[in-house]
Amino acid sequence: MAPVSVLAFAKRRLLVRREGERPAIAMLDLGAAPLAGRADFPLGLPDAPRLRVADLSPEAELPPGTELRELRSLLPVLAADEVRVAVRALHVVEWGRTHRHCGRCGTANEES
């Protein structure tokens, strides 16, 4: 079985690897130190069922060779498939961050 990979955001900034002049989305292992204790959510992509997204804590130490970049600034330089995944990931992590409880009854949401 393929390992679980996680895209990471800090607010609306995506964790990327610096590769020359063109950044690339950084994929972390689910158990990576910057993700410790953080909620993660499945992206629900049929072609990448083990891909998840997490919101980093503000104090997280970033892995060497990575940096946080505003997603909007990455749109012109990422490949179309990477943009699709990154935008979907931002939507999911923002939903997870802002919708922790049911809007009707107030019960904490759980992953099904």
Secondary structure, DSSP 8 states (H G I E B T S, - for coil): ----EEEEEETTEEEEE--TTS-EE--EETT-GGGTT--EEE--BTTBTTEEEEE--TT----TTEEEEEHHHHTTTS-HHHHHHHHHHHHHHHHHHH--B-TTT--B----
